[in-house]
Amino acid sequence: MKAFIGIALVGIVVVLGVALVFLLRDRGTTDRTLNALRVRVGLSIALLLFIWFSYSMGWIRPNAY
C-alpha cells in the first residue's frame, strides 16, 4: 500500500515536471501544458479518493500512539 502511494506521488511530480518542460518549450502556443496539468490534477484526485476508500475499508489506518 505504501509503495503504491509513493509511486503515485512520484508520478504526480513527474507529470508536473513534464508540464514545466512543455511550458518552457511551447511558450503557450499549444495545449500540451494544460493537458499535462489536467492529468496531474486527475492523478491527485484519484490518489485522494483511493486513500479515502482504503481508509474506509480498513486497509490503512492512521498511526496511533
N, CA, C and O atoms as a Tripos MOL2 file, in Angstrom:
@<TRIPOS>MOLECULE
protein
  260   259    65     0     0
PROTEIN
NO_CHARGES

@<TRIPOS>ATOM
      1 N           0.8220   -1.1850    0.0000 N.3       1 MET1
      2 CA          0.0000    0.0000    0.0000 C.3       1 MET1
      3 C           0.8730    1.2580    0.0000 C.2       1 MET1
      4 O           0.6230    2.2020   -0.7490 O.2       1 MET1
      5 N           1.9070    1.2520    0.8580 N.am      2 LYS2
      6 CA          2.8000    2.4080    0.9170 C.3       2 LYS2
      7 C           3.5310    2.5980   -0.4070 C.2       2 LYS2
      8 O           3.7540    3.7260   -0.8460 O.2       2 LYS2
      9 N           3.8980    1.4960   -1.0340 N.am      3 ALA3
     10 CA          4.6030    1.5880   -2.3160 C.3       3 ALA3
     11 C           3.7030    2.1890   -3.3880 C.2       3 ALA3
     12 O           4.1540    3.0090   -4.1880 O.2       3 ALA3
     13 N           2.4400    1.7880   -3.4100 N.am      4 PHE4
     14 CA          1.5120    2.3360   -4.3970 C.3       4 PHE4
     15 C           1.3390    3.8380   -4.2130 C.2       4 PHE4
     16 O           1.3470    4.5880   -5.1890 O.2       4 PHE4
     17 N           1.1830    4.2790   -2.9740 N.am      5 ILE5
     18 CA          1.0220    5.7080   -2.7010 C.3       5 ILE5
     19 C           2.2960    6.4580   -3.0740 C.2       5 ILE5
     20 O           2.2260    7.5510   -3.6370 O.2       5 ILE5
     21 N           3.4480    5.8910   -2.7720 N.am      6 GLY6
     22 CA          4.7140    6.5290   -3.1340 C.3       6 GLY6
     23 C           4.9020    6.6390   -4.6390 C.2       6 GLY6
     24 O           5.3570    7.6670   -5.1420 O.2       6 GLY6
     25 N           4.5490    5.5750   -5.3550 N.am      7 ILE7
     26 CA          4.6510    5.6040   -6.8160 C.3       7 ILE7
     27 C           3.6990    6.6370   -7.4010 C.2       7 ILE7
     28 O           4.0510    7.3390   -8.3490 O.2       7 ILE7
     29 N           2.4960    6.7350   -6.8450 N.am      8 ALA8
     30 CA          1.5320    7.7270   -7.3290 C.3       8 ALA8
     31 C           2.0480    9.1440   -7.0910 C.2       8 ALA8
     32 O           1.9070   10.0070   -7.9570 O.2       8 ALA8
     33 N           2.6420    9.3880   -5.9270 N.am      9 LEU9
     34 CA          3.1890   10.7190   -5.6570 C.3       9 LEU9
     35 C           4.3400   11.0530   -6.5960 C.2       9 LEU9
     36 O           4.4430   12.1840   -7.0710 O.2       9 LEU9
     37 N           5.2010   10.0890   -6.8650 N.am     10 VAL10
     38 CA          6.2950   10.3100   -7.8180 C.3      10 VAL10
     39 C           5.7260   10.5980   -9.2080 C.2      10 VAL10
     40 O           6.2260   11.4720   -9.9160 O.2      10 VAL10
     41 N           4.6890    9.8710   -9.5940 N.am     11 GLY11
     42 CA          4.0450   10.1140  -10.8860 C.3      11 GLY11
     43 C           3.4700   11.5140  -10.9880 C.2      11 GLY11
     44 O           3.5590   12.1490  -12.0390 O.2      11 GLY11
     45 N           2.8830   11.9990   -9.9060 N.am     12 ILE12
     46 CA          2.3270   13.3550   -9.9020 C.3      12 ILE12
     47 C           3.4350   14.3800  -10.0860 C.2      12 ILE12
     48 O           3.2720   15.3410  -10.8380 O.2      12 ILE12
     49 N           4.5570   14.1870   -9.4080 N.am     13 VAL13
     50 CA          5.6770   15.1210   -9.5380 C.3      13 VAL13
     51 C           6.2750   15.0640  -10.9470 C.2      13 VAL13
     52 O           6.6590   16.0940  -11.5000 O.2      13 VAL13
     53 N           6.3540   13.8760  -11.5220 N.am     14 VAL14
     54 CA          6.8960   13.7350  -12.8810 C.3      14 VAL14
     55 C           6.0070   14.4640  -13.8880 C.2      14 VAL14
     56 O           6.5100   15.1630  -14.7680 O.2      14 VAL14
     57 N           4.6970   14.3060  -13.7640 N.am     15 VAL15
     58 CA          3.7840   14.9830  -14.6860 C.3      15 VAL15
     59 C           3.8840   16.5030  -14.5120 C.2      15 VAL15
     60 O           3.7710   17.2460  -15.4870 O.2      15 VAL15
     61 N           4.0950   16.9640  -13.2790 N.am     16 LEU16
     62 CA          4.2950   18.3930  -13.0580 C.3      16 LEU16
     63 C           5.5600   18.8820  -13.7610 C.2      16 LEU16
     64 O           5.5720   19.9690  -14.3380 O.2      16 LEU16
     65 N           6.6280   18.0760  -13.7120 N.am     17 GLY17
     66 CA          7.8570   18.4310  -14.4200 C.3      17 GLY17
     67 C           7.6660   18.4380  -15.9270 C.2      17 GLY17
     68 O           8.2170   19.2940  -16.6200 O.2      17 GLY17
     69 N           6.8910   17.4930  -16.4380 N.am     18 VAL18
     70 CA          6.5970   17.4560  -17.8730 C.3      18 VAL18
     71 C           5.8330   18.7060  -18.2860 C.2      18 VAL18
     72 O           6.0860   19.2740  -19.3490 O.2      18 VAL18
     73 N           4.9000   19.1320  -17.4410 N.am     19 ALA19
     74 CA          4.1480   20.3530  -17.7420 C.3      19 ALA19
     75 C           5.0730   21.5670  -17.7890 C.2      19 ALA19
     76 O           4.8980   22.4540  -18.6230 O.2      19 ALA19
     77 N           6.0570   21.6020  -16.8890 N.am     20 LEU20
     78 CA          7.0220   22.7050  -16.9040 C.3      20 LEU20
     79 C           7.8400   22.7010  -18.1900 C.2      20 LEU20
     80 O           8.0710   23.7550  -18.7830 O.2      20 LEU20
     81 N           8.2760   21.5290  -18.6220 N.am     21 VAL21
     82 CA          9.0350   21.4340  -19.8710 C.3      21 VAL21
     83 C           8.1930   21.8960  -21.0480 C.2      21 VAL21
     84 O           8.6760   22.6390  -21.9030 O.2      21 VAL21
     85 N           6.9330   21.4630  -21.1020 N.am     22 PHE22
     86 CA          6.0480   21.9030  -22.1830 C.3      22 PHE22
     87 C           5.8400   23.4090  -22.1460 C.2      22 PHE22
     88 O           5.7930   24.0560  -23.1920 O.2      22 PHE22
     89 N           5.7170   23.9700  -20.9550 N.am     23 LEU23
     90 CA          5.5240   25.4130  -20.8290 C.3      23 LEU23
     91 C           6.7290   26.1760  -21.3570 C.2      23 LEU23
     92 O           6.5780   27.1910  -22.0370 O.2      23 LEU23
     93 N           7.9200   25.6900  -21.0440 N.am     24 LEU24
     94 CA          9.1300   26.3840  -21.4790 C.3      24 LEU24
     95 C           9.3850   26.2160  -22.9750 C.2      24 LEU24
     96 O           9.8650   27.1450  -23.6240 O.2      24 LEU24
     97 N           9.0720   25.0480  -23.5290 N.am     25 ARG25
     98 CA          9.3390   24.8030  -24.9470 C.3      25 ARG25
     99 C           8.3000   25.4320  -25.8650 C.2      25 ARG25
    100 O           8.6490   26.0170  -26.8900 O.2      25 ARG25
    101 N           7.0210   25.3150  -25.5030 N.am     26 ASP26
    102 CA          5.9510   25.7390  -26.4010 C.3      26 ASP26
    103 C           5.6200   27.2220  -26.2910 C.2      26 ASP26
    104 O           5.0570   27.8020  -27.2200 O.2      26 ASP26
    105 N           5.9570   27.8250  -25.1900 N.am     27 ARG27
    106 CA          5.6570   29.2450  -24.9560 C.3      27 ARG27
    107 C           4.1660   29.5530  -25.0840 C.2      27 ARG27
    108 O           3.7880   30.6400  -25.5210 O.2      27 ARG27
    109 N           3.3270   28.5980  -24.7050 N.am     28 GLY28
    110 CA          1.8910   28.8220  -24.6990 C.3      28 GLY28
    111 C           1.2090   28.6930  -26.0410 C.2      28 GLY28
    112 O           0.0540   29.0940  -26.1830 O.2      28 GLY28
    113 N           1.8940   28.1410  -27.0320 N.am     29 THR29
    114 CA          1.2760   28.0410  -28.3560 C.3      29 THR29
    115 C           0.4500   26.7720  -28.5310 C.2      29 THR29
    116 O          -0.3570   26.6860  -29.4570 O.2      29 THR29
    117 N           0.6400   25.7730  -27.6440 N.am     30 THR30
    118 CA         -0.1300   24.5400  -27.7420 C.3      30 THR30
    119 C          -0.8300   24.2730  -26.4100 C.2      30 THR30
    120 O          -0.6260   24.9890  -25.4300 O.2      30 THR30
    121 N          -1.6480   23.2430  -26.3960 N.am     31 ASP31
    122 CA         -2.3830   22.8760  -25.1910 C.3      31 ASP31
    123 C          -1.6990   21.7600  -24.4010 C.2      31 ASP31
    124 O          -2.3030   21.1870  -23.4940 O.2      31 ASP31
    125 N          -0.4620   21.4490  -24.7310 N.am     32 ARG32
    126 CA          0.2060   20.3430  -24.0510 C.3      32 ARG32
    127 C           0.4080   20.6250  -22.5610 C.2      32 ARG32
    128 O           0.2810   19.7170  -21.7400 O.2      32 ARG32
    129 N           0.7190   21.8640  -22.2060 N.am     33 THR33
    130 CA          0.8870   22.2080  -20.7900 C.3      33 THR33
    131 C          -0.4160   22.0330  -20.0370 C.2      33 THR33
    132 O          -0.4390   21.4570  -18.9490 O.2      33 THR33
    133 N          -1.4920   22.5230  -20.6080 N.am     34 LEU34
    134 CA         -2.7980   22.4060  -19.9750 C.3      34 LEU34
    135 C          -3.2030   20.9440  -19.8180 C.2      34 LEU34
    136 O          -3.7380   20.5540  -18.7800 O.2      34 LEU34
    137 N          -2.9530   20.1460  -20.8330 N.am     35 ASN35
    138 CA         -3.2910   18.7210  -20.7560 C.3      35 ASN35
    139 C          -2.4680   18.0160  -19.6810 C.2      35 ASN35
    140 O          -2.9990   17.1720  -18.9590 O.2      35 ASN35
    141 N          -1.1900   18.3450  -19.5640 N.am     36 ALA36
    142 CA         -0.3490   17.7320  -18.5410 C.3      36 ALA36
    143 C          -0.8240   18.1300  -17.1460 C.2      36 ALA36
    144 O          -0.8180   17.3070  -16.2310 O.2      36 ALA36
    145 N          -1.2320   19.3780  -16.9790 N.am     37 LEU37
    146 CA         -1.7340   19.8090  -15.6780 C.3      37 LEU37
    147 C          -3.0740   19.1640  -15.3650 C.2      37 LEU37
    148 O          -3.3690   18.8820  -14.2040 O.2      37 LEU37
    149 N          -3.8850   18.9280  -16.3830 N.am     38 ARG38
    150 CA         -5.1460   18.2070  -16.1690 C.3      38 ARG38
    151 C          -4.8780   16.7830  -15.7040 C.2      38 ARG38
    152 O          -5.5710   16.2750  -14.8230 O.2      38 ARG38
    153 N          -3.8810   16.1430  -16.2910 N.am     39 VAL39
    154 CA         -3.5110   14.7820  -15.8720 C.3      39 VAL39
    155 C          -3.0440   14.8030  -14.4240 C.2      39 VAL39
    156 O          -3.4010   13.9220  -13.6420 O.2      39 VAL39
    157 N          -2.2460   15.8080  -14.0630 N.am     40 ARG40
    158 CA         -1.7460   15.9090  -12.6890 C.3      40 ARG40
    159 C          -2.8860   16.0810  -11.7000 C.2      40 ARG40
    160 O          -2.9060   15.4320  -10.6540 O.2      40 ARG40
    161 N          -3.8260   16.9410  -12.0200 N.am     41 VAL41
    162 CA         -4.9700   17.1390  -11.1270 C.3      41 VAL41
    163 C          -5.8020   15.8630  -11.0360 C.2      41 VAL41
    164 O          -6.2720   15.4980   -9.9580 O.2      41 VAL41
    165 N          -5.9800   15.1920  -12.1610 N.am     42 GLY42
    166 CA         -6.7190   13.9310  -12.1530 C.3      42 GLY42
    167 C          -6.0370   12.8720  -11.3060 C.2      42 GLY42
    168 O          -6.6990   12.1530  -10.5570 O.2      42 GLY42
    169 N          -4.7210   12.7700  -11.4170 N.am     43 LEU43
    170 CA         -3.9830   11.8110  -10.5930 C.3      43 LEU43
    171 C          -4.0720   12.1660   -9.1080 C.2      43 LEU43
    172 O          -4.2000   11.2820   -8.2600 O.2      43 LEU43
    173 N          -4.0050   13.4470   -8.8010 N.am     44 SER44
    174 CA         -4.1030   13.8700   -7.4070 C.3      44 SER44
    175 C          -5.4670   13.5320   -6.8200 C.2      44 SER44
    176 O          -5.5570   13.0370   -5.6960 O.2      44 SER44
    177 N          -6.5210   13.7970   -7.5720 N.am     45 ILE45
    178 CA         -7.8690   13.4830   -7.1040 C.3      45 ILE45
    179 C          -8.0470   11.9780   -6.9700 C.2      45 ILE45
    180 O          -8.6450   11.5100   -6.0000 O.2      45 ILE45
    181 N          -7.5350   11.2120   -7.9320 N.am     46 ALA46
    182 CA         -7.6420    9.7580   -7.8690 C.3      46 ALA46
    183 C          -6.8960    9.2210   -6.6520 C.2      46 ALA46
    184 O          -7.3940    8.3180   -5.9800 O.2      46 ALA46
    185 N          -5.7180    9.7540   -6.3560 N.am     47 LEU47
    186 CA         -4.9620    9.3120   -5.1900 C.3      47 LEU47
    187 C          -5.7040    9.6500   -3.9080 C.2      47 LEU47
    188 O          -5.7660    8.8260   -2.9960 O.2      47 LEU47
    189 N          -6.2670   10.8440   -3.8240 N.am     48 LEU48
    190 CA         -7.0260   11.2330   -2.6490 C.3      48 LEU48
    191 C          -8.2280   10.3140   -2.4420 C.2      48 LEU48
    192 O          -8.4900    9.8810   -1.3200 O.2      48 LEU48
    193 N          -8.9510   10.0170   -3.5050 N.am     49 LEU49
    194 CA        -10.1030    9.1210   -3.4080 C.3      49 LEU49
    195 C          -9.6770    7.7060   -3.0340 C.2      49 LEU49
    196 O         -10.3680    7.0360   -2.2670 O.2      49 LEU49
    197 N          -8.5490    7.2440   -3.5660 N.am     50 PHE50
    198 CA         -8.0480    5.9150   -3.2240 C.3      50 PHE50
    199 C          -7.6750    5.8290   -1.7480 C.2      50 PHE50
    200 O          -7.9850    4.8400   -1.0830 O.2      50 PHE50
    201 N          -7.0130    6.8610   -1.2360 N.am     51 ILE51
    202 CA         -6.6480    6.8620    0.1830 C.3      51 ILE51
    203 C          -7.9010    6.8930    1.0460 C.2      51 ILE51
    204 O          -7.9790    6.1780    2.0460 O.2      51 ILE51
    205 N          -8.8670    7.6990    0.6810 N.am     52 TRP52
    206 CA        -10.1250    7.7670    1.4320 C.3      52 TRP52
    207 C         -10.8450    6.4180    1.4060 C.2      52 TRP52
    208 O         -11.3360    5.9600    2.4370 O.2      52 TRP52
    209 N         -10.9110    5.7870    0.2480 N.am     53 PHE53
    210 CA        -11.5630    4.4870    0.1180 C.3      53 PHE53
    211 C         -10.8250    3.4250    0.9260 C.2      53 PHE53
    212 O         -11.4530    2.6070    1.5980 O.2      53 PHE53
    213 N          -9.5070    3.4360    0.8630 N.am     54 SER54
    214 CA         -8.7080    2.4680    1.6150 C.3      54 SER54
    215 C          -8.9140    2.6340    3.1170 C.2      54 SER54
    216 O          -8.9910    1.6460    3.8470 O.2      54 SER54
    217 N          -9.0010    3.8610    3.5720 N.am     55 TYR55
    218 CA         -9.2400    4.1230    4.9870 C.3      55 TYR55
    219 C         -10.6280    3.6370    5.3950 C.2      55 TYR55
    220 O         -10.7910    3.0280    6.4530 O.2      55 TYR55
    221 N         -11.6220    3.9050    4.5600 N.am     56 SER56
    222 CA        -12.9850    3.4990    4.9050 C.3      56 SER56
    223 C         -13.1450    1.9770    4.8670 C.2      56 SER56
    224 O         -13.9860    1.4370    5.5850 O.2      56 SER56
    225 N         -12.3630    1.2780    4.0530 N.am     57 MET57
    226 CA        -12.4170   -0.1790    4.0000 C.3      57 MET57
    227 C         -11.5690   -0.8350    5.1000 C.2      57 MET57
    228 O         -11.6540   -2.0450    5.3150 O.2      57 MET57
    229 N         -10.7600   -0.0390    5.7860 N.am     58 GLY58
    230 CA         -9.9320   -0.5720    6.8580 C.3      58 GLY58
    231 C          -8.5940   -1.1070    6.3890 C.2      58 GLY58
    232 O          -7.8800   -1.7420    7.1650 O.2      58 GLY58
    233 N          -8.2430   -0.8680    5.1520 N.am     59 TRP59
    234 CA         -6.9600   -1.3420    4.6260 C.3      59 TRP59
    235 C          -5.7990   -0.5570    5.2080 C.2      59 TRP59
    236 O          -4.7150   -1.1030    5.4140 O.2      59 TRP59
    237 N          -6.0220    0.7170    5.4720 N.am     60 ILE60
    238 CA         -4.9990    1.5650    6.0830 C.3      60 ILE60
    239 C          -5.6260    2.2640    7.2700 C.2      60 ILE60
    240 O          -6.8440    2.4260    7.3320 O.2      60 ILE60
    241 N          -4.7950    2.6800    8.2110 N.am     61 ARG61
    242 CA         -5.2810    3.4300    9.3400 C.3      61 ARG61
    243 C          -4.1710    4.3660    9.8120 C.2      61 ARG61
    244 O          -2.9910    4.0970    9.5860 O.2      61 ARG61
    245 N          -4.5420    5.4430   10.4540 N.am     62 PRO62
    246 CA         -3.5140    6.3830   10.9160 C.3      62 PRO62
    247 C          -2.7100    5.7860   12.0600 C.2      62 PRO62
    248 O          -3.1640    4.8730   12.7500 O.2      62 PRO62
    249 N          -1.5240    6.3100   12.2450 N.am     63 ASN63
    250 CA         -0.6780    5.8300   13.3470 C.3      63 ASN63
    251 C          -1.2890    6.2900   14.6590 C.2      63 ASN63
    252 O          -1.5940    7.4710   14.8290 O.2      63 ASN63
    253 N          -1.4680    5.3630   15.5820 N.am     64 ALA64
    254 CA         -1.9890    5.6980   16.9090 C.3      64 ALA64
    255 C          -0.8810    5.5110   17.9210 C.2      64 ALA64
    256 O          -0.2950    4.4330   18.0260 O.2      64 ALA64
    257 N          -0.5990    6.5580   18.6580 N.am     65 TYR65
    258 CA          0.4760    6.4910   19.6610 C.3      65 TYR65
    259 C          -0.1020    6.2280   21.0110 C.2      65 TYR65
    260 O           0.6360    6.1360   21.9920 O.2      65 TYR65
@<TRIPOS>BOND
     1     1     2 1
     2     2     3 1
     3     3     4 2
     4     3     5 am
     5     5     6 1
     6     6     7 1
     7     7     8 2
     8     7     9 am
     9     9    10 1
    10    10    11 1
    11    11    12 2
    12    11    13 am
    13    13    14 1
    14    14    15 1
    15    15    16 2
    16    15    17 am
    17    17    18 1
    18    18    19 1
    19    19    20 2
    20    19    21 am
    21    21    22 1
    22    22    23 1
    23    23    24 2
    24    23    25 am
    25    25    26 1
    26    26    27 1
    27    27    28 2
    28    27    29 am
    29    29    30 1
    30    30    31 1
    31    31    32 2
    32    31    33 am
    33    33    34 1
    34    34    35 1
    35    35    36 2
    36    35    37 am
    37    37    38 1
    38    38    39 1
    39    39    40 2
    40    39    41 am
    41    41    42 1
    42    42    43 1
    43    43    44 2
    44    43    45 am
    45    45    46 1
    46    46    47 1
    47    47    48 2
    48    47    49 am
    49    49    50 1
    50    50    51 1
    51    51    52 2
    52    51    53 am
    53    53    54 1
    54    54    55 1
    55    55    56 2
    56    55    57 am
    57    57    58 1
    58    58    59 1
    59    59    60 2
    60    59    61 am
    61    61    62 1
    62    62    63 1
    63    63    64 2
    64    63    65 am
    65    65    66 1
    66    66    67 1
    67    67    68 2
    68    67    69 am
    69    69    70 1
    70    70    71 1
    71    71    72 2
    72    71    73 am
    73    73    74 1
    74    74    75 1
    75    75    76 2
    76    75    77 am
    77    77    78 1
    78    78    79 1
    79    79    80 2
    80    79    81 am
    81    81    82 1
    82    82    83 1
    83    83    84 2
    84    83    85 am
    85    85    86 1
    86    86    87 1
    87    87    88 2
    88    87    89 am
    89    89    90 1
    90    90    91 1
    91    91    92 2
    92    91    93 am
    93    93    94 1
    94    94    95 1
    95    95    96 2
    96    95    97 am
    97    97    98 1
    98    98    99 1
    99    99   100 2
   100    99   101 am
   101   101   102 1
   102   102   103 1
   103   103   104 2
   104   103   105 am
   105   105   106 1
   106   106   107 1
   107   107   108 2
   108   107   109 am
   109   109   110 1
   110   110   111 1
   111   111   112 2
   112   111   113 am
   113   113   114 1
   114   114   115 1
   115   115   116 2
   116   115   117 am
   117   117   118 1
   118   118   119 1
   119   119   120 2
   120   119   121 am
   121   121   122 1
   122   122   123 1
   123   123   124 2
   124   123   125 am
   125   125   126 1
   126   126   127 1
   127   127   128 2
   128   127   129 am
   129   129   130 1
   130   130   131 1
   131   131   132 2
   132   131   133 am
   133   133   134 1
   134   134   135 1
   135   135   136 2
   136   135   137 am
   137   137   138 1
   138   138   139 1
   139   139   140 2
   140   139   141 am
   141   141   142 1
   142   142   143 1
   143   143   144 2
   144   143   145 am
   145   145   146 1
   146   146   147 1
   147   147   148 2
   148   147   149 am
   149   149   150 1
   150   150   151 1
   151   151   152 2
   152   151   153 am
   153   153   154 1
   154   154   155 1
   155   155   156 2
   156   155   157 am
   157   157   158 1
   158   158   159 1
   159   159   160 2
   160   159   161 am
   161   161   162 1
   162   162   163 1
   163   163   164 2
   164   163   165 am
   165   165   166 1
   166   166   167 1
   167   167   168 2
   168   167   169 am
   169   169   170 1
   170   170   171 1
   171   171   172 2
   172   171   173 am
   173   173   174 1
   174   174   175 1
   175   175   176 2
   176   175   177 am
   177   177   178 1
   178   178   179 1
   179   179   180 2
   180   179   181 am
   181   181   182 1
   182   182   183 1
   183   183   184 2
   184   183   185 am
   185   185   186 1
   186   186   187 1
   187   187   188 2
   188   187   189 am
   189   189   190 1
   190   190   191 1
   191   191   192 2
   192   191   193 am
   193   193   194 1
   194   194   195 1
   195   195   196 2
   196   195   197 am
   197   197   198 1
   198   198   199 1
   199   199   200 2
   200   199   201 am
   201   201   202 1
   202   202   203 1
   203   203   204 2
   204   203   205 am
   205   205   206 1
   206   206   207 1
   207   207   208 2
   208   207   209 am
   209   209   210 1
   210   210   211 1
   211   211   212 2
   212   211   213 am
   213   213   214 1
   214   214   215 1
   215   215   216 2
   216   215   217 am
   217   217   218 1
   218   218   219 1
   219   219   220 2
   220   219   221 am
   221   221   222 1
   222   222   223 1
   223   223   224 2
   224   223   225 am
   225   225   226 1
   226   226   227 1
   227   227   228 2
   228   227   229 am
   229   229   230 1
   230   230   231 1
   231   231   232 2
   232   231   233 am
   233   233   234 1
   234   234   235 1
   235   235   236 2
   236   235   237 am
   237   237   238 1
   238   238   239 1
   239   239   240 2
   240   239   241 am
   241   241   242 1
   242   242   243 1
   243   243   244 2
   244   243   245 am
   245   245   246 1
   246   246   247 1
   247   247   248 2
   248   247   249 am
   249   249   250 1
   250   250   251 1
   251   251   252 2
   252   251   253 am
   253   253   254 1
   254   254   255 1
   255   255   256 2
   256   255   257 am
   257   257   258 1
   258   258   259 1
   259   259   260 2
@<TRIPOS>SUBSTRUCTURE
     1 MET1         2 RESIDUE 1 A MET
     2 LYS2         6 RESIDUE 1 A LYS
     3 ALA3        10 RESIDUE 1 A ALA
     4 PHE4        14 RESIDUE 1 A PHE
     5 ILE5        18 RESIDUE 1 A ILE
     6 GLY6        22 RESIDUE 1 A GLY
     7 ILE7        26 RESIDUE 1 A ILE
     8 ALA8        30 RESIDUE 1 A ALA
     9 LEU9        34 RESIDUE 1 A LEU
    10 VAL10       38 RESIDUE 1 A VAL
    11 GLY11       42 RESIDUE 1 A GLY
    12 ILE12       46 RESIDUE 1 A ILE
    13 VAL13       50 RESIDUE 1 A VAL
    14 VAL14       54 RESIDUE 1 A VAL
    15 VAL15       58 RESIDUE 1 A VAL
    16 LEU16       62 RESIDUE 1 A LEU
    17 GLY17       66 RESIDUE 1 A GLY
    18 VAL18       70 RESIDUE 1 A VAL
    19 ALA19       74 RESIDUE 1 A ALA
    20 LEU20       78 RESIDUE 1 A LEU
    21 VAL21       82 RESIDUE 1 A VAL
    22 PHE22       86 RESIDUE 1 A PHE
    23 LEU23       90 RESIDUE 1 A LEU
    24 LEU24       94 RESIDUE 1 A LEU
    25 ARG25       98 RESIDUE 1 A ARG
    26 ASP26      102 RESIDUE 1 A ASP
    27 ARG27      106 RESIDUE 1 A ARG
    28 GLY28      110 RESIDUE 1 A GLY
    29 THR29      114 RESIDUE 1 A THR
    30 THR30      118 RESIDUE 1 A THR
    31 ASP31      122 RESIDUE 1 A ASP
    32 ARG32      126 RESIDUE 1 A ARG
    33 THR33      130 RESIDUE 1 A THR
    34 LEU34      134 RESIDUE 1 A LEU
    35 ASN35      138 RESIDUE 1 A ASN
    36 ALA36      142 RESIDUE 1 A ALA
    37 LEU37      146 RESIDUE 1 A LEU
    38 ARG38      150 RESIDUE 1 A ARG
    39 VAL39      154 RESIDUE 1 A VAL
    40 ARG40      158 RESIDUE 1 A ARG
    41 VAL41      162 RESIDUE 1 A VAL
    42 GLY42      166 RESIDUE 1 A GLY
    43 LEU43      170 RESIDUE 1 A LEU
    44 SER44      174 RESIDUE 1 A SER
    45 ILE45      178 RESIDUE 1 A ILE
    46 ALA46      182 RESIDUE 1 A ALA
    47 LEU47      186 RESIDUE 1 A LEU
    48 LEU48      190 RESIDUE 1 A LEU
    49 LEU49      194 RESIDUE 1 A LEU
    50 PHE50      198 RESIDUE 1 A PHE
    51 ILE51      202 RESIDUE 1 A ILE
    52 TRP52      206 RESIDUE 1 A TRP
    53 PHE53      210 RESIDUE 1 A PHE
    54 SER54      214 RESIDUE 1 A SER
    55 TYR55      218 RESIDUE 1 A TYR
    56 SER56      222 RESIDUE 1 A SER
    57 MET57      226 RESIDUE 1 A MET
    58 GLY58      230 RESIDUE 1 A GLY
    59 TRP59      234 RESIDUE 1 A TRP
    60 ILE60      238 RESIDUE 1 A ILE
    61 ARG61      242 RESIDUE 1 A ARG
    62 PRO62      246 RESIDUE 1 A PRO
    63 ASN63      250 RESIDUE 1 A ASN
    64 ALA64      254 RESIDUE 1 A ALA
    65 TYR65      258 RESIDUE 1 A TYR
